[in-house]
Amino acid sequence: MEIVFFIVGAVFVVLGGLVIWDFNRFKQSALRSIGQIVGYAVKHSHTRNSGASETYAPVVQYQASGQQHQFTASVSSSHVRHSIGDAVPILVHRHDPSRARLDSRMSQILGGVFIFIGAAAIATFISVFQVSMLSIGIAVVVIALLAVKLLAKLQRHNIYSMEDIKAAIDKIKKADTSISNKKKDYVITDPGAFRRHVQRHNSVPTWVLVILVMIGVGVISGGAYLGVKRINFLQTALTTQGTVVSLNSKTSTSDGKTTTTYYPVVEYLPPNQSQSIIFEHDIGSSHPPYRRGEKVEVLYSASNPSEAIINEGWMNYFGPGLMLIVGSVFVLVGGVLRGQKRKQKIAQHLELDF
């Protein structure tokens, strides 16, 4: 089942590449112009874990070839960058003025995020699981078959671009009547009403933002401490050979699902010592990363031989690095939300003053 990591990673990489390619192709055949945001489309989504949520896509009006046109941006967000009435740069198709998009980097950013996620999944597969030409070959064949089948299906429905995909999704949403109480998408055109709507639905208490930042700072501090400790350990660590003697399994339950993580237990004999050392490696995975009896390279402290790890290259920094990334995300999200909340308060005060 570990091949799923490679397949999912490859799919994300291809999807991200398609998003970037589609935007660049449209940009090459388009002319730059200026449009005006005349409203926001309020889009609803519902997931089992996070519940109902709203995102907002700007509705842009523009003039081209002596006619007035309008489009809704393909990318929506829970945070609003522009106000209704703002002028925004757009791209208008050279041969079909009714087709237009926002001239922004959101498509490249979205595609880059997909590629990063896919590359991370592939890197996890290569570094954690045992890679073989057979497993990679199977993954490539499966991905190729899925791609051919998907392309054929898209062509049968006359879908050749991301715009066509968005139109097909919107058509499916409009035809979906399976859930009677499902909230329908709608457009708000009044600036004041839209500001009040966003503040009412997406308002985050200040204390929540403070806690987010504090958690982020704490996690970053812990990651920095462990990172410095790991660097000092690696600079003075000695190398020898060890043997995997067992695998410790630890289970956890989340959302009713139980997952098992396996940690290799290694035995090694430090040079010039008569008693062997047994330790549990600090990195585990959902798939047994090693076999019992497998030989591994061990890094250990000369002053404290019980302090030891399996030498896994850059994965030696996995724990501290993950903490630094997670902590930075918490701080960034808290800071961005706090900044947006301050802007909303300023805009509200200006509206009251005038």
C-alpha positions in Angstrom: 0.0 0.0 0.0 3.0 2.3 0.3 2.9 2.8 -3.4 -0.2 5.1 -2.8 2.2 7.8 -1.5 4.0 7.8 -4.9 0.7 7.7 -6.9 -0.9 10.5 -4.8 2.3 12.6 -5.0 2.5 12.2 -8.8 -1.1 13.1 -9.2 -0.6 16.3 -7.2 2.5 17.2 -9.2 0.7 16.7 -12.5 -2.4 18.7 -11.3 -0.2 21.6 -10.1 1.7 21.6 -13.4 -1.6 21.6 -15.4 -2.9 24.6 -13.3 0.3 26.6 -14.1 0.4 25.5 -17.7 -3.3 26.4 -18.3 -2.9 29.9 -16.8 0.3 30.6 -18.8 -1.3 29.3 -22.0 -4.3 31.7 -21.5 -1.9 34.6 -20.6 0.0 34.2 -23.9 -3.2 34.6 -25.9 -4.7 37.4 -23.8 -4.5 41.2 -23.6 -4.1 43.0 -20.3 -7.0 45.3 -19.2 -8.7 46.7 -16.2 -11.9 45.4 -14.7 -14.0 46.4 -11.7 -15.2 44.2 -8.9 -19.0 44.5 -8.8 -19.7 41.8 -6.2 -18.6 38.6 -4.6 -20.0 35.1 -5.2 -20.5 33.4 -1.8 -19.6 29.8 -2.2 -20.5 27.1 0.4 -18.8 23.9 1.1 -19.3 21.2 3.8 -16.8 18.6 5.1 -17.3 16.1 7.8 -14.3 17.3 9.9 -14.6 21.1 9.6 -18.3 21.5 8.9 -19.7 24.2 6.8 -17.5 27.0 5.4 -17.7 29.9 3.1 -15.4 31.2 0.4 -15.7 34.3 -1.7 -14.9 34.7 -5.4 -14.8 38.2 -6.9 -17.3 39.0 -9.7 -15.6 41.3 -12.2 -17.1 43.5 -14.9 -15.1 44.9 -17.8 -15.4 46.4 -21.3 -14.1 44.7 -24.4 -14.8 45.2 -28.1 -17.4 47.8 -27.3 -19.4 45.5 -25.1 -19.8 44.9 -21.4 -18.8 41.5 -20.0 -18.7 39.9 -16.6 -17.0 36.9 -15.1 -16.5 35.2 -11.7 -13.0 34.4 -10.7 -12.2 30.7 -10.7 -10.3 30.8 -7.4 -12.2 31.7 -4.2 -10.9 32.4 -0.7 -12.1 32.8 2.8 -10.3 36.1 3.0 -11.0 39.1 0.9 -8.2 41.1 -0.7 -10.3 43.7 -2.6 -13.4 45.7 -1.9 -16.4 45.9 -4.1 -15.8 48.8 -6.5 -12.0 48.3 -6.7 -10.3 48.2 -10.1 -8.3 45.0 -10.7 -6.0 44.0 -13.5 -7.5 41.3 -15.8 -6.5 39.2 -18.8 -9.0 39.3 -21.8 -8.7 36.6 -24.4 -7.5 38.1 -27.7 -9.9 36.2 -30.0 -12.8 35.8 -27.6 -13.4 38.9 -25.5 -16.1 37.1 -23.4 -13.4 35.0 -21.8 -11.3 36.8 -19.1 -9.5 36.0 -15.9 -7.9 37.9 -13.1 -4.3 38.9 -13.8 -2.9 37.6 -10.5 -0.4 35.0 -9.3 -3.0 33.0 -7.4 -3.0 30.3 -10.1 0.8 29.9 -10.0 0.7 29.9 -6.2 -2.1 27.3 -6.2 -0.2 25.1 -8.7 3.0 25.5 -6.8 1.3 24.4 -3.6 0.0 21.3 -5.4 3.5 20.5 -6.8 5.0 21.0 -3.3 2.5 18.6 -1.7 3.1 16.1 -4.4 6.9 16.4 -4.2 6.6 16.0 -0.4 4.6 12.8 -0.8 7.0 11.4 -3.3 10.0 12.3 -1.1 8.3 10.5 1.8 7.8 7.4 -0.3 11.5 7.4 -1.4 13.0 8.1 2.0 10.7 6.1 4.3 9.7 3.1 2.2 11.9 0.7 0.3 11.9 1.8 -3.3 12.3 -0.8 -6.1 12.1 -0.5 -9.9 9.0 -2.7 -9.7 7.1 -0.5 -7.4 7.9 2.7 -9.4 7.1 0.9 -12.6 3.7 -0.1 -11.3 3.0 3.4 -10.1 4.0 4.9 -13.5 1.7 2.4 -15.3 -1.2 3.1 -13.0 -0.8 6.9 -13.4 -0.5 6.6 -17.2 -3.7 4.5 -17.4 -5.6 6.9 -15.2 -4.4 9.9 -17.2 -5.4 8.4 -20.5 -8.8 7.5 -19.1 -9.3 10.9 -17.6 -8.2 12.8 -20.8 -10.6 10.6 -22.9 -13.5 11.3 -20.6 -12.8 15.1 -20.6 -12.6 15.1 -24.4 -16.0 13.3 -24.6 -17.5 16.2 -22.6 -15.7 18.9 -24.6 -13.5 19.9 -21.6 -10.1 21.3 -22.8 -9.2 23.9 -20.1 -9.5 24.8 -16.5 -12.4 27.2 -17.5 -14.3 24.2 -19.0 -13.6 22.2 -15.8 -15.0 25.0 -13.6 -18.1 25.4 -15.8 -18.7 21.6 -15.6 -18.4 21.7 -11.8 -20.8 24.7 -11.5 -23.3 22.8 -13.7 -23.1 19.7 -11.5 -23.6 21.9 -8.4 -26.7 23.5 -9.9 -28.1 20.2 -10.8 -27.4 18.7 -7.3 -30.7 18.5 -5.4 -29.8 15.5 -3.2 -29.5 17.6 -0.1 -32.6 19.7 0.4 -31.1 21.9 3.1 -27.9 22.6 1.2 -27.0 26.3 1.0 -26.9 27.6 -2.5 -24.2 30.0 -3.8 -25.3 33.6 -4.3 -23.8 37.0 -5.2 -23.6 40.1 -2.9 -23.2 43.4 -4.8 -23.7 45.9 -2.0 -20.3 46.9 -0.4 -21.7 47.5 3.1 -23.7 44.4 3.1 -20.8 42.3 2.0 -18.5 43.8 4.7 -21.0 43.0 7.4 -21.5 39.5 6.0 -17.8 38.7 6.1 -17.4 40.1 9.6 -20.4 38.1 10.8 -19.4 34.8 9.2 -15.6 34.9 9.3 -14.9 36.9 12.5 -12.2 35.3 14.6 -12.0 36.3 18.3 -8.7 38.1 19.2 -7.9 35.7 21.9 -8.0 32.8 19.4 -5.4 34.7 17.2 -3.2 35.4 20.3 -3.3 31.7 21.2 -2.4 30.7 17.6 0.6 32.9 17.7 1.6 31.8 21.2 1.4 28.1 20.1 3.4 28.9 17.0 6.1 30.6 19.0 6.2 27.8 21.5 6.5 25.1 18.7 9.2 27.2 17.0 11.1 27.5 20.2 10.8 23.7 20.8 11.9 23.0 17.2 14.9 25.4 17.5 16.0 23.8 20.8 15.7 20.2 19.4 17.4 21.4 16.1 20.4 22.8 18.0 20.6 19.7 20.2 20.4 17.4 17.1 23.1 19.5 15.3 25.4 19.3 18.3 24.8 15.5 18.5 25.5 14.9 14.8 28.7 17.0 14.9 30.3 14.7 17.6 28.4 11.4 16.9 30.3 8.3 16.1 29.3 5.7 13.5 28.9 1.9 13.8 26.7 -0.9 12.6 23.6 -2.1 14.3 20.8 -4.6 13.8 17.0 -4.1 13.9 15.8 -6.6 16.6 12.1 -5.6 16.7 9.5 -3.1 15.8 7.5 -1.3 18.5 3.9 -0.5 17.4 2.0 2.5 18.8 -1.7 3.1 18.0 -3.6 6.3 18.0 -7.3 7.1 17.3 -8.6 10.1 15.5 -12.1 10.7 14.1 -12.9 7.1 14.8 -10.0 5.8 12.8 -7.2 3.9 14.4 -3.7 4.2 13.0 -0.6 2.2 13.9 3.0 3.6 13.8 6.0 1.4 13.8 9.3 2.4 15.5 12.4 0.2 14.8 14.3 -1.1 17.9 18.0 -1.4 17.2 20.8 -3.3 19.0 24.5 -2.3 18.5 27.8 -2.9 20.3 29.9 0.2 20.8 33.6 -0.4 20.0 35.8 -1.4 22.9 32.7 -2.3 25.0 31.4 -5.7 26.1 27.7 -4.9 26.6 25.4 -4.1 23.7 23.0 -1.1 23.6 19.4 -1.3 22.6 17.5 1.8 21.6 14.3 2.8 19.9 14.6 5.0 16.9 12.8 8.4 17.2 11.1 8.3 13.8 8.3 5.9 13.0 6.0 5.3 10.0 2.6 3.7 9.3 4.5 1.0 7.3 7.4 -0.9 9.0 10.4 0.9 7.7 12.9 -1.9 8.4 12.8 -5.7 8.7 13.9 -7.6 11.7 17.5 -8.6 11.3 18.3 -5.8 8.9 21.6 -4.1 9.3 21.6 -0.3 9.7 24.1 2.5 10.3 24.0 3.9 13.8 25.0 7.3 15.1 25.7 7.4 18.8 27.2 9.7 21.4 30.7 8.7 22.7 29.9 10.0 26.2 26.5 8.4 26.3 26.1 5.4 24.0 22.4 5.0 24.9 21.8 8.2 23.0 21.7 6.9 19.5 19.7 7.1 16.2 19.6 5.4 12.9 21.5 7.4 10.3 18.9 8.4 7.7 20.5 11.4 6.1 18.4 14.5 5.9 15.7 12.6 7.8 17.8 13.1 10.9 16.4 16.6 11.0 12.8 15.6 10.4 11.4 16.1 13.9 12.9 19.6 14.5 12.3 20.7 10.9 8.6 19.7 11.1 8.2 21.6 14.4 9.7 24.7 12.8 7.4 24.5 9.8 4.3 23.8 11.9 5.1 26.6 14.3 5.8 29.1 11.4 2.4 28.2 9.9 0.6 28.9 13.2 2.4 32.3 13.6 1.8 33.2 9.9 -1.9 32.3 10.0 -2.4 34.2 13.3 -0.5 37.2 12.1 -2.3 37.4 8.8 -5.7 37.0 10.4 -4.9 39.6 12.9 -3.8 42.0 10.2 -7.0 41.4 8.2 -9.1 41.9 11.3 -7.4 45.2 12.0 -8.0 46.3 8.4 -11.7 45.4 8.8 -12.0 47.5 12.0 -10.3 50.4 10.2 -12.7 50.1 7.3 -15.7 49.9 9.6 -14.6 53.0 11.5 -14.1 54.9 8.2 -17.6 53.8 7.1 -19.1 55.1 10.4 -17.2 58.4 10.1 -18.4 59.2 6.6 
